[in-house]
Amino acid sequence: MSVSHNLLVDLDSSEFLDNFRRNIDEFDSARLPQEPLSRENLRKLVELGIYLPAIPREYGGRESHREMCEIIEIMSERNLPMGMYTMIVTVLFLRNVAAGGDDALKKEVFEDFLRNPVIGGLAFTEPSSGSNLARMRTTYHEDGDGYRITGTKHWQAFSEQADWWIICAKHPERKEFAYFAHKRSDGGFETTEVYDSLGLKNLGYGLNTLDLRVPRHYRLAKTRENLGDAAEILCASRFSKAAMASGFLRRLSTEALRHVTTRKIGDGILHDIDYVRYKVGRIKQNYVVCNALYRHLMLDEDYFTDLENSMFASLATKVLASELMLDSAIDYQQLCGGEGYRTDAPDNIAAYALLDARVYTIFDGTNDLLCQHLATLFLRRFRQSGLRSPLEFTGRFGYLEDAFFLLTDVNLSYLADAPSQDRTVILGRILSRMYGISMLRKAARGAAPSTRLAVEETDYPKAIAVLKNEIFSLVNEYELAGRIAGTEAEPEAARPLTHTATVDSKVGVR
């Protein structure tokens, strides 16, 4: 059903989202070719209003944080790469034009995205700097009434396809970073190599050389020192992994259950096997966790505000959601057996699901790096608090306090004793699970935002038990890291292999 732009803007939220959901069957990952999206297909999405929630109302959009979340989640259930596609254009490109562009830039950009099948991307990463953006070599300097930008960028989604870019560059003489919009048709942004990526083939990655000039009003208003603005931009991207994981894992949970209940094994079905039911249950509980992360993003964060103060939550969300996505994709492929190893299997999407999910633990900063950052934030705030016990601090730390009473039997006391770098990474992974438990408890207390996102009440204690057992295992790994490094083991470390969380659907976890 084709609806005019004006009518789409005037629909109430449920009608707008229902119309979008009903008309995207052709973008399902079982149908859409594994290649960059055609302009014809993109036009269909634009006509359905895929960009409208990210565009301010004064420029003709719907300006809705919640709808931005919903569109990403809906697309990710249909096709995980298309969920990422949607996020990049809306959360990374359009959001930042809305936040930092002047009126002339906004008018030009938003008019283009309202009327045409165009794409916006983000050009940050460079071959020589990896995850360390401070080492980037792309520079800018004033050039008459504009700016000249030169350098090299790579791993940009839509490298060959994007019509607009937000480019990060640094001053050649000062430790100062700036952010610029650029219209590809103005020239100077050239793709010199197309990468054959392992997954997310709908996005089109490559190597790009930049030698371009932008008008002065294309510079975004960003004022933080060093790379503070880049960190805030990436907060939004990392939060979005909750929306993608929620949609993706709902599908995997549904399809895994369908497969094992229809697959004949001798006189029975695959679902008759105890361990198969356990694996299907784990995928479901991973969905329940990501559903809770997503509900926090939808209801308690806001893409139209500055997200700097939500740094801890965004890091924990990205780490936990992406690792549960990958674990579930592996389990789903295992359940599908040999057919799950075929990229064009007629009855499952397991091969593409695994290939696409794998990159989520790497992009937007590798999870190991983000875990170190997450732990560093926690330890800094703990030491500033003046408290002696990290567990006591957890009970007062907003993002973790809901998990406090379920973690009193976990020995966390020695984790804050100036851990080595390897242990800091493991601590970050522990914190991500603690955050997940906190979000599960919060979700269990409130009503679901919609029937589509409703979760059975009895699933919350099961999901909490899964994360708590992972914490026990990670505490053991924390001790093991010291042993492998040759340092003396901590005398009071928890022994997770002899302590497991148990579930009672009436009282929760004990």
LUMNU-903465 format. One record per residue (C-alpha): residue in one letter; chain; y negated, x, z negated. Coordinates in Angstrom, 1 decimal. Layout:
LUMNU-903465
KOLRO   code   unit    north     east       up
KOLRO      a      A        Y        X        Z
...
***
This chain:
LUMNU-903465
KOLRO   code   unit    north     east       up
KOLRO      m      A      0.0      0.0      0.0
KOLRO      s      A     -3.3      1.5      1.1
KOLRO      v      A     -6.2      0.7     -1.2
KOLRO      s      A     -9.8      1.6     -0.3
KOLRO      h      A    -11.6      4.2     -2.3
KOLRO      n      A    -14.0      1.8     -3.9
KOLRO      l      A    -11.2     -0.5     -5.0
KOLRO      l      A     -9.3      2.5     -6.5
KOLRO      v      A    -12.3      3.4     -8.6
KOLRO      d      A    -12.6     -0.2     -9.9
KOLRO      l      A     -8.9     -0.7    -10.8
KOLRO      d      A     -8.0     -0.6    -14.4
KOLRO      s      A     -6.0      2.3    -15.5
KOLRO      s      A     -2.6      0.7    -15.5
KOLRO      e      A     -3.1     -0.8    -12.0
KOLRO      f      A     -4.3      2.5    -10.7
KOLRO      l      A     -1.3      4.4    -12.1
KOLRO      d      A      1.2      1.7    -11.1
KOLRO      n      A     -0.2      1.8     -7.5
KOLRO      f      A      0.1      5.6     -7.4
KOLRO      r      A      3.6      5.6     -8.8
KOLRO      r      A      4.9      2.9     -6.4
KOLRO      n      A      3.8      4.8     -3.3
KOLRO      i      A      5.0      8.4     -3.8
KOLRO      d      A      8.8      8.1     -3.0
KOLRO      e      A      8.4     10.3      0.1
KOLRO      f      A      7.2     13.2     -2.1
KOLRO      d      A     10.5     13.2     -4.1
KOLRO      s      A     12.0     16.7     -4.4
KOLRO      a      A     15.2     15.4     -2.8
KOLRO      r      A     13.2     14.4      0.3
KOLRO      l      A     10.1     16.5      0.7
KOLRO      p      A     10.6     19.7      2.7
KOLRO      q      A     10.5     22.9      0.6
KOLRO      e      A      7.3     24.2      2.3
KOLRO      p      A      3.5     23.9      1.9
KOLRO      l      A      2.4     20.3      2.1
KOLRO      s      A      1.2     19.1      5.4
KOLRO      r      A     -2.4     17.8      5.8
KOLRO      e      A     -0.9     14.4      6.8
KOLRO      n      A      1.0     14.1      3.5
KOLRO      l      A     -1.9     15.4      1.5
KOLRO      r      A     -4.1     12.7      3.1
KOLRO      k      A     -1.7     10.1      1.8
KOLRO      l      A     -2.1     11.4     -1.7
KOLRO      v      A     -5.8     11.6     -1.4
KOLRO      e      A     -5.8      7.9     -0.3
KOLRO      l      A     -3.8      7.1     -3.4
KOLRO      g      A     -6.5      8.6     -5.5
KOLRO      i      A     -4.7     11.8     -6.7
KOLRO      y      A     -8.0     13.6     -7.3
KOLRO      l      A    -10.0     10.6     -8.7
KOLRO      p      A     -9.3     11.1    -12.4
KOLRO      a      A    -10.7     14.7    -12.2
KOLRO      i      A    -14.0     13.7    -10.5
KOLRO      p      A    -16.9     12.5    -12.7
KOLRO      r      A    -17.9      8.9    -12.4
KOLRO      e      A    -21.4      9.7    -11.3
KOLRO      y      A    -19.9     11.4     -8.2
KOLRO      g      A    -17.5      8.6     -7.3
KOLRO      g      A    -14.5      9.4     -9.4
KOLRO      r      A    -12.6      7.9    -12.3
KOLRO      e      A    -13.3     10.7    -14.8
KOLRO      s      A    -10.2     10.2    -17.0
KOLRO      h      A     -8.5     12.8    -19.1
KOLRO      r      A     -5.6     10.5    -19.7
KOLRO      e      A     -5.1      9.7    -16.0
KOLRO      m      A     -5.2     13.4    -15.1
KOLRO      c      A     -2.3     13.8    -17.6
KOLRO      e      A     -0.5     10.8    -16.2
KOLRO      i      A     -0.8     11.8    -12.5
KOLRO      i      A      0.6     15.3    -13.3
KOLRO      e      A      3.5     13.9    -15.3
KOLRO      i      A      4.3     11.3    -12.7
KOLRO      m      A      4.3     13.8     -9.9
KOLRO      s      A      6.4     16.3    -11.9
KOLRO      e      A      9.1     13.7    -12.4
KOLRO      r      A      9.2     13.1     -8.7
KOLRO      n      A      8.8     16.7     -7.7
KOLRO      l      A      8.1     19.6    -10.1
KOLRO      p      A      6.2     21.8     -7.5
KOLRO      m      A      4.0     18.8     -6.7
KOLRO      g      A      3.2     18.5    -10.4
KOLRO      m      A      2.0     22.1    -10.4
KOLRO      y      A      0.2     21.4     -7.1
KOLRO      t      A     -1.7     18.5     -8.7
KOLRO      m      A     -2.5     20.5    -11.8
KOLRO      i      A     -4.0     23.4     -9.9
KOLRO      v      A     -6.3     21.3     -7.9
KOLRO      t      A     -7.4     18.9    -10.6
KOLRO      v      A     -7.2     20.9    -13.9
KOLRO      l      A     -8.0     24.4    -12.6
KOLRO      f      A    -10.4     23.7     -9.7
KOLRO      l      A    -12.1     20.3    -10.0
KOLRO      r      A    -12.3     20.4    -13.8
KOLRO      n      A    -14.2     23.7    -13.7
KOLRO      v      A    -16.6     22.6    -10.9
KOLRO      a      A    -17.4     19.6    -13.1
KOLRO      a      A    -17.9     21.7    -16.1
KOLRO      g      A    -19.8     24.6    -14.7
KOLRO      g      A    -21.2     23.7    -11.3
KOLRO      d      A    -24.8     22.7    -10.6
KOLRO      d      A    -25.7     19.4     -9.1
KOLRO      a      A    -25.8     20.7     -5.5
KOLRO      l      A    -22.3     22.3     -5.8
KOLRO      k      A    -20.8     19.3     -7.4
KOLRO      k      A    -22.1     16.9     -4.8
KOLRO      e      A    -20.8     19.1     -2.0
KOLRO      v      A    -17.4     19.7     -3.5
KOLRO      f      A    -16.7     16.1     -4.8
KOLRO      e      A    -17.8     14.5     -1.6
KOLRO      d      A    -15.3     16.7      0.3
KOLRO      f      A    -12.4     15.9     -2.1
KOLRO      l      A    -13.1     12.2     -2.1
KOLRO      r      A    -13.0     11.9      1.6
KOLRO      n      A    -10.8     14.6      3.0
KOLRO      p      A     -7.3     16.1      2.5
KOLRO      v      A     -8.6     19.4      1.0
KOLRO      i      A     -7.2     21.8     -1.6
KOLRO      g      A     -8.9     23.8     -4.3
KOLRO      g      A     -7.3     26.9     -5.8
KOLRO      l      A     -8.0     29.6     -8.4
KOLRO      a      A     -8.2     33.3     -7.5
KOLRO      f      A     -7.8     35.4    -10.7
KOLRO      t      A     -4.7     37.6    -10.4
KOLRO      e      A     -4.7     41.0     -8.7
KOLRO      p      A     -2.0     43.4     -7.6
KOLRO      s      A     -3.3     46.3     -9.8
KOLRO      s      A     -4.0     44.4    -13.0
KOLRO      g      A     -1.0     42.1    -13.6
KOLRO      s      A     -1.6     40.0    -16.7
KOLRO      n      A     -4.5     42.2    -17.8
KOLRO      l      A     -7.5     40.5    -16.1
KOLRO      a      A     -9.9     43.0    -17.7
KOLRO      r      A     -8.6     45.6    -15.2
KOLRO      m      A     -9.4     43.6    -12.2
KOLRO      r      A    -11.2     45.5     -9.3
KOLRO      t      A    -12.8     42.6     -7.5
KOLRO      t      A    -16.5     42.9     -8.0
KOLRO      y      A    -19.7     41.0     -7.4
KOLRO      h      A    -23.3     42.0     -7.0
KOLRO      e      A    -26.5     40.2     -6.1
KOLRO      d      A    -27.2     40.1     -2.4
KOLRO      g      A    -30.6     38.5     -1.5
KOLRO      d      A    -30.4     34.9     -2.5
KOLRO      g      A    -26.7     35.0     -3.2
KOLRO      y      A    -23.8     37.2     -4.2
KOLRO      r      A    -21.4     39.5     -2.4
KOLRO      i      A    -17.8     39.6     -3.6
KOLRO      t      A    -15.2     42.2     -2.6
KOLRO      g      A    -11.7     42.9     -3.7
KOLRO      t      A     -8.1     41.8     -3.5
KOLRO      k      A     -6.3     38.8     -5.1
KOLRO      h      A     -2.6     37.7     -5.1
KOLRO      w      A     -0.2     35.1     -6.3
KOLRO      q      A     -2.8     32.4     -5.6
KOLRO      a      A     -1.2     29.1     -4.9
KOLRO      f      A     -2.3     27.7     -1.5
KOLRO      s      A     -3.1     31.3     -0.4
KOLRO      e      A     -3.2     30.2      3.3
KOLRO      q      A     -4.0     26.5      2.7
KOLRO      a      A     -6.8     26.2      0.2
KOLRO      d      A    -10.2     25.0      1.5
KOLRO      w      A    -12.0     25.9     -1.7
KOLRO      w      A    -11.6     28.6     -4.3
KOLRO      i      A    -12.9     29.5     -7.8
KOLRO      i      A    -13.0     33.3     -7.8
KOLRO      c      A    -13.3     35.5    -10.9
KOLRO      a      A    -15.0     38.9    -10.4
KOLRO      k      A    -16.6     41.5    -12.6
KOLRO      h      A    -19.9     43.4    -12.4
KOLRO      p      A    -19.3     46.9    -11.1
KOLRO      e      A    -21.4     48.5    -13.8
KOLRO      r      A    -21.2     46.2    -16.8
KOLRO      k      A    -18.3     44.6    -18.6
KOLRO      e      A    -19.4     41.3    -17.4
KOLRO      f      A    -17.3     38.7    -15.6
KOLRO      a      A    -18.5     35.8    -13.4
KOLRO      y      A    -16.9     32.8    -11.7
KOLRO      f      A    -17.9     31.6     -8.2
KOLRO      a      A    -16.9     28.7     -5.9
KOLRO      h      A    -16.2     29.6     -2.3
KOLRO      k      A    -15.6     27.5      0.7
KOLRO      r      A    -13.0     29.1      2.9
KOLRO      s      A    -14.6     28.0      6.1
KOLRO      d      A    -17.6     30.2      5.2
KOLRO      g      A    -15.3     33.2      5.9
KOLRO      g      A    -14.4     36.4      4.0
KOLRO      f      A    -11.2     35.1      2.3
KOLRO      e      A     -8.3     36.4      4.3
KOLRO      t      A     -4.6     36.0      3.6
KOLRO      t      A     -2.9     39.3      4.7
KOLRO      e      A      0.6     38.6      3.5
KOLRO      v      A      2.6     35.5      2.7
KOLRO      y      A      5.1     35.9     -0.2
KOLRO      d      A      8.6     34.5      0.0
KOLRO      s      A      8.6     33.1     -3.6
KOLRO      l      A     11.9     32.2     -5.2
KOLRO      g      A     10.7     28.7     -6.2
KOLRO      l      A      7.7     26.4     -5.9
KOLRO      k      A      7.8     26.8     -2.2
KOLRO      n      A      5.5     23.8     -1.7
KOLRO      l      A      2.6     25.9     -3.0
KOLRO      g      A      2.5     28.9     -0.7
KOLRO      y      A      1.7     32.2     -2.4
KOLRO      g      A      0.4     35.4     -0.8
KOLRO      l      A     -1.9     38.4     -0.8
KOLRO      n      A     -5.6     37.9     -0.1
KOLRO      t      A     -8.5     40.3      0.7
KOLRO      l      A    -12.0     39.2     -0.2
KOLRO      d      A    -15.2     40.4      1.5
KOLRO      l      A    -17.5     37.4      1.3
KOLRO      r      A    -20.9     36.1      0.4
KOLRO      v      A    -21.7     32.9     -1.6
KOLRO      p      A    -25.0     31.2     -2.2
KOLRO      r      A    -26.6     31.6     -5.7
KOLRO      h      A    -25.8     28.0     -6.7
KOLRO      y      A    -22.1     28.6     -6.1
KOLRO      r      A    -22.0     30.6     -9.3
KOLRO      l      A    -20.5     28.6    -12.2
KOLRO      a      A    -22.3     28.4    -15.5
KOLRO      k      A    -20.0     30.4    -17.8
KOLRO      t      A    -21.6     32.1    -20.7
KOLRO      r      A    -18.8     33.7    -22.9
KOLRO      e      A    -18.6     37.4    -23.2
KOLRO      n      A    -15.8     39.4    -21.6
KOLRO      l      A    -13.0     37.1    -20.4
KOLRO      g      A    -13.6     34.3    -22.9
KOLRO      d      A    -14.3     31.8    -20.1
KOLRO      a      A    -11.0     32.8    -18.3
KOLRO      a      A     -9.1     32.2    -21.6
KOLRO      e      A    -10.6     28.7    -21.9
KOLRO      i      A     -9.8     27.9    -18.3
KOLRO      l      A     -6.2     29.0    -18.9
KOLRO      c      A     -6.0     26.8    -22.0
KOLRO      a      A     -6.2     23.8    -19.8
KOLRO      s      A     -3.6     25.1    -17.5
KOLRO      r      A     -1.2     25.9    -20.3
KOLRO      f      A     -1.6     22.5    -22.0
KOLRO      s      A     -0.7     20.9    -18.7
KOLRO      k      A      2.9     22.3    -19.0
KOLRO      a      A      3.5     19.5    -21.5
KOLRO      a      A      2.8     16.9    -18.8
KOLRO      m      A      5.0     18.7    -16.3
KOLRO      a      A      7.8     19.3    -18.7
KOLRO      s      A      7.8     15.7    -19.9
KOLRO      g      A      8.1     14.3    -16.3
KOLRO      f      A     10.6     17.0    -15.2
KOLRO      l      A     12.9     16.7    -18.2
KOLRO      r      A     12.9     12.9    -18.1
KOLRO      r      A     14.3     13.2    -14.7
KOLRO      l      A     16.9     15.9    -15.6
KOLRO      s      A     18.0     13.9    -18.6
KOLRO      t      A     18.5     10.7    -16.5
KOLRO      e      A     20.3     12.5    -13.6
KOLRO      a      A     22.5     14.6    -15.9
KOLRO      l      A     23.7     11.5    -17.6
KOLRO      r      A     24.3      9.7    -14.3
KOLRO      h      A     26.2     12.6    -13.0
KOLRO      v      A     28.6     13.0    -15.9
KOLRO      t      A     29.3      9.3    -16.2
KOLRO      t      A     30.2      9.0    -12.5
KOLRO      r      A     32.0     12.3    -11.9
KOLRO      k      A     35.8     11.6    -12.0
KOLRO      i      A     37.9     14.2    -13.8
KOLRO      g      A     41.6     13.3    -13.7
KOLRO      d      A     42.1      9.9    -15.2
KOLRO      g      A     38.7     10.0    -16.9
KOLRO      i      A     35.1     11.1    -16.3
KOLRO      l      A     33.2     14.2    -17.1
KOLRO      h      A     31.4     12.4    -19.9
KOLRO      d      A     34.7     12.2    -21.8
KOLRO      i      A     34.5     15.9    -22.6
KOLRO      d      A     32.8     16.6    -26.0
KOLRO      y      A     30.9     19.7    -24.9
KOLRO      v      A     29.6     17.9    -21.8
KOLRO      r      A     28.2     15.1    -24.0
KOLRO      y      A     26.6     17.8    -26.2
KOLRO      k      A     24.9     19.5    -23.2
KOLRO      v      A     23.6     16.1    -22.0
KOLRO      g      A     22.3     15.5    -25.5
KOLRO      r      A     20.5     18.8    -25.6
KOLRO      i      A     18.7     18.1    -22.3
KOLRO      k      A     17.7     14.7    -23.8
KOLRO      q      A     16.4     16.3    -27.0
KOLRO      n      A     14.5     18.9    -25.0
KOLRO      y      A     12.8     16.0    -23.3
KOLRO      v      A     12.0     14.3    -26.6
KOLRO      v      A     10.3     17.6    -27.7
KOLRO      c      A      8.2     17.8    -24.5
KOLRO      n      A      7.4     14.1    -24.7
KOLRO      a      A      5.8     14.8    -28.1
KOLRO      l      A      3.9     17.8    -26.8
KOLRO      y      A      2.7     15.6    -23.9
KOLRO      r      A      1.6     12.8    -26.2
KOLRO      h      A     -0.5     15.3    -28.2
KOLRO      l      A     -2.1     16.5    -24.9
KOLRO      m      A     -2.8     13.0    -23.7
KOLRO      l      A     -4.1     11.5    -27.0
KOLRO      d      A     -5.6     14.4    -28.9
KOLRO      e      A     -7.0     16.9    -26.4
KOLRO      d      A     -9.5     16.3    -23.6
KOLRO      y      A     -9.8     18.1    -20.3
KOLRO      f      A    -13.4     17.1    -20.1
KOLRO      t      A    -14.3     19.1    -23.2
KOLRO      d      A    -14.3     22.8    -24.0
KOLRO      l      A    -10.8     23.8    -25.1
KOLRO      e      A    -11.4     27.1    -26.7
KOLRO      n      A    -10.7     25.8    -30.2
KOLRO      s      A     -7.3     24.6    -29.0
KOLRO      m      A     -6.1     28.0    -28.0
KOLRO      f      A     -3.2     28.1    -30.5
KOLRO      a      A     -1.9     24.7    -29.4
KOLRO      s      A     -2.2     25.5    -25.7
KOLRO      l      A     -0.2     28.8    -26.1
KOLRO      a      A      2.5     27.1    -28.2
KOLRO      t      A      2.7     24.3    -25.7
KOLRO      k      A      3.2     26.6    -22.7
KOLRO      v      A      5.8     28.8    -24.4
KOLRO      l      A      7.9     25.9    -25.8
KOLRO      a      A      7.7     23.5    -22.9
KOLRO      s      A      8.5     26.2    -20.3
KOLRO      e      A     11.5     27.6    -22.2
KOLRO      l      A     12.9     24.1    -22.7
KOLRO      m      A     12.4     23.4    -19.0
KOLRO      l      A     14.4     26.5    -18.1
KOLRO      d      A     17.2     25.9    -20.6
KOLRO      s      A     17.6     22.3    -19.4
KOLRO      a      A     17.6     23.3    -15.7
KOLRO      i      A     20.4     25.8    -16.5
KOLRO      d      A     22.4     23.2    -18.4
KOLRO      y      A     21.9     20.6    -15.6
KOLRO      q      A     23.1     23.0    -13.0
KOLRO      q      A     26.1     23.9    -15.1
KOLRO      l      A     27.0     20.2    -15.4
KOLRO      c      A     26.8     19.8    -11.6
KOLRO      g      A     29.2     22.6    -11.1
KOLRO      g      A     29.5     24.1     -7.6
KOLRO      e      A     27.4     21.3     -6.1
KOLRO      g      A     24.6     22.3     -8.4
KOLRO      y      A     24.5     25.6     -6.6
KOLRO      r      A     23.6     24.1     -3.2
KOLRO      t      A     20.0     23.9     -2.3
KOLRO      d      A     20.5     20.7     -0.3
KOLRO      a      A     23.2     19.0     -2.3
KOLRO      p      A     23.4     15.3     -1.5
KOLRO      d      A     23.7     14.1     -5.1
KOLRO      n      A     21.6     16.4     -7.3
KOLRO      i      A     18.5     18.5     -7.3
KOLRO      a      A     20.0     21.2     -9.7
KOLRO      a      A     19.4     24.2     -7.4
KOLRO      y      A     15.8     23.5     -6.8
KOLRO      a      A     15.2     22.4    -10.4
KOLRO      l      A     16.4     25.8    -11.6
KOLRO      l      A     14.5     27.8     -9.1
KOLRO      d      A     11.3     25.9     -9.7
KOLRO      a      A     11.6     25.9    -13.5
KOLRO      r      A     12.2     29.6    -13.7
KOLRO      v      A      8.7     30.6    -12.9
KOLRO      y      A      7.1     28.6    -15.7
KOLRO      t      A      8.0     31.2    -18.2
KOLRO      i      A      6.2     33.8    -16.1
KOLRO      f      A      3.1     32.3    -14.6
KOLRO      d      A     -0.1     31.8    -16.6
KOLRO      g      A      0.9     34.8    -18.6
KOLRO      t      A      4.5     35.7    -19.3
KOLRO      n      A      5.9     34.0    -22.3
KOLRO      d      A      6.6     37.3    -24.1
KOLRO      l      A      2.9     38.2    -23.8
KOLRO      l      A      1.8     34.7    -24.9
KOLRO      c      A      4.1     34.8    -27.9
KOLRO      q      A      2.4     38.0    -29.0
KOLRO      h      A     -1.0     36.4    -28.6
KOLRO      l      A      0.2     33.3    -30.5
KOLRO      a      A      1.4     35.4    -33.4
KOLRO      t      A     -1.7     37.5    -33.5
KOLRO      l      A     -3.9     34.3    -33.8
KOLRO      f      A     -1.7     33.0    -36.6
KOLRO      l      A     -1.7     36.3    -38.5
KOLRO      r      A     -5.4     36.7    -38.2
KOLRO      r      A     -6.1     33.3    -39.6
KOLRO      f      A     -3.5     33.7    -42.3
KOLRO      r      A     -5.2     37.0    -43.5
KOLRO      q      A     -8.6     35.4    -43.3
KOLRO      s      A     -7.4     32.5    -45.5
KOLRO      g      A     -6.9     34.8    -48.5
KOLRO      l      A     -3.5     33.1    -49.2
KOLRO      r      A     -0.5     35.2    -50.1
KOLRO      s      A      2.3     33.1    -48.6
KOLRO      p      A      2.5     32.4    -44.8
KOLRO      l      A      4.5     29.3    -45.6
KOLRO      e      A      1.7     28.0    -47.8
KOLRO      f      A     -0.8     28.8    -45.1
KOLRO      t      A      1.4     26.8    -42.7
KOLRO      g      A      1.0     23.8    -44.9
KOLRO      r      A     -2.8     24.0    -44.5
KOLRO      f      A     -2.9     25.0    -40.8
KOLRO      g      A     -3.7     21.9    -38.8
KOLRO      y      A     -1.3     22.4    -35.9
KOLRO      l      A      1.6     23.3    -38.2
KOLRO      e      A      1.1     21.3    -41.3
KOLRO      d      A      3.3     18.4    -40.3
KOLRO      a      A      6.2     20.9    -40.1
KOLRO      f      A      5.6     22.3    -43.6
KOLRO      f      A      8.0     20.2    -45.6
KOLRO      l      A     10.9     20.7    -43.2
KOLRO      l      A     10.5     24.5    -43.4
KOLRO      t      A     10.6     25.3    -47.1
KOLRO      d      A     14.2     26.5    -46.8
KOLRO      v      A     13.3     29.1    -44.1
KOLRO      n      A     12.3     32.5    -45.4
KOLRO      l      A      9.1     33.3    -43.6
KOLRO      s      A      7.6     35.4    -46.3
KOLRO      y      A      8.1     38.8    -44.7
KOLRO      l      A      7.1     37.8    -41.2
KOLRO      a      A      3.5     38.5    -42.0
KOLRO      d      A      4.0     42.0    -43.2
KOLRO      a      A      2.3     43.9    -40.4
KOLRO      p      A      5.2     43.3    -37.9
KOLRO      s      A      5.8     45.7    -35.0
KOLRO      q      A      5.0     44.6    -31.5
KOLRO      d      A      8.6     43.5    -30.8
KOLRO      r      A      8.7     41.4    -34.0
KOLRO      t      A      5.3     39.9    -33.2
KOLRO      v      A      6.7     38.5    -30.0
KOLRO      i      A      9.6     36.9    -31.8
KOLRO      l      A      7.2     35.5    -34.5
KOLRO      g      A      5.2     33.9    -31.7
KOLRO      r      A      8.4     32.2    -30.4
KOLRO      i      A      9.1     31.0    -34.0
KOLRO      l      A      5.6     29.6    -34.3
KOLRO      s      A      6.1     27.7    -31.0
KOLRO      r      A      9.1     25.9    -32.5
KOLRO      m      A      7.2     25.2    -35.7
KOLRO      y      A      4.5     23.6    -33.6
KOLRO      g      A      7.1     21.5    -31.7
KOLRO      i      A      8.4     20.2    -35.0
KOLRO      s      A      4.9     19.3    -36.1
KOLRO      m      A      4.3     17.4    -32.8
KOLRO      l      A      7.6     15.6    -33.2
KOLRO      r      A      6.7     14.4    -36.7
KOLRO      k      A      3.3     13.2    -35.5
KOLRO      a      A      4.8     11.4    -32.5
KOLRO      a      A      7.4      9.7    -34.7
KOLRO      r      A      4.6      8.1    -36.8
KOLRO      g      A      2.7      6.6    -33.8
KOLRO      a      A      3.4      4.1    -31.1
KOLRO      a      A      4.2      5.5    -27.6
KOLRO      p      A      1.2      5.3    -25.2
KOLRO      s      A      3.3      3.3    -22.8
KOLRO      t      A      6.8      1.9    -22.5
KOLRO      r      A      7.6      4.6    -19.9
KOLRO      l      A      7.0      7.3    -22.7
KOLRO      a      A      8.8      5.4    -25.5
KOLRO      v      A     11.5      7.4    -27.3
KOLRO      e      A     14.3      6.1    -29.5
KOLRO      e      A     13.4      6.5    -33.1
KOLRO      t      A     16.8      8.1    -33.9
KOLRO      d      A     16.1     10.9    -31.4
KOLRO      y      A     13.2     12.4    -33.4
KOLRO      p      A     15.4     13.8    -36.2
KOLRO      k      A     17.9     15.2    -33.7
KOLRO      a      A     15.1     17.0    -31.7
KOLRO      i      A     13.7     18.4    -35.0
KOLRO      a      A     17.2     19.6    -35.9
KOLRO      v      A     17.5     21.4    -32.6
KOLRO      l      A     14.1     23.2    -33.1
KOLRO      k      A     14.9     24.1    -36.7
KOLRO      n      A     18.2     25.7    -35.8
KOLRO      e      A     16.3     27.7    -33.1
KOLRO      i      A     14.0     28.9    -35.8
KOLRO      f      A     16.9     30.1    -37.9
KOLRO      s      A     18.3     31.9    -34.9
KOLRO      l      A     14.9     33.5    -34.2
KOLRO      v      A     14.5     34.7    -37.8
KOLRO      n      A     17.8     36.4    -37.4
KOLRO      e      A     16.7     38.0    -34.1
KOLRO      y      A     13.5     39.2    -35.9
KOLRO      e      A     15.7     41.1    -38.4
KOLRO      l      A     18.0     42.3    -35.5
KOLRO      a      A     14.9     43.8    -33.7
KOLRO      g      A     14.3     46.0    -36.8
KOLRO      r      A     18.0     47.1    -36.8
KOLRO      i      A     18.0     48.0    -33.1
KOLRO      a      A     14.8     49.9    -33.5
KOLRO      g      A     16.4     51.9    -36.3
KOLRO      t      A     14.2     50.6    -39.1
KOLRO      e      A     15.7     49.3    -42.4
KOLRO      a      A     16.6     45.6    -42.4
KOLRO      e      A     14.5     43.3    -44.5
KOLRO      p      A     16.4     42.5    -47.8
KOLRO      e      A     15.6     38.8    -48.0
KOLRO      a      A     15.9     37.8    -44.3
KOLRO      a      A     17.3     34.4    -43.6
KOLRO      r      A     20.9     34.3    -42.3
KOLRO      p      A     20.7     31.5    -39.7
KOLRO      l      A     24.3     31.7    -38.6
KOLRO      t      A     25.3     30.4    -42.1
KOLRO      h      A     22.6     27.7    -42.3
KOLRO      t      A     22.1     24.9    -39.9
KOLRO      a      A     19.9     21.9    -39.9
KOLRO      t      A     21.7     18.6    -40.3
KOLRO      v      A     20.7     15.2    -39.1
KOLRO      d      A     20.6     11.8    -40.8
KOLRO      s      A     19.0      9.1    -38.7
KOLRO      k      A     17.7      7.4    -41.7
KOLRO      v      A     16.2     10.3    -43.7
KOLRO      g      A     15.6     12.8    -40.9
KOLRO      v      A     16.4     16.5    -41.2
KOLRO      r      A     17.6     18.3    -44.3
***
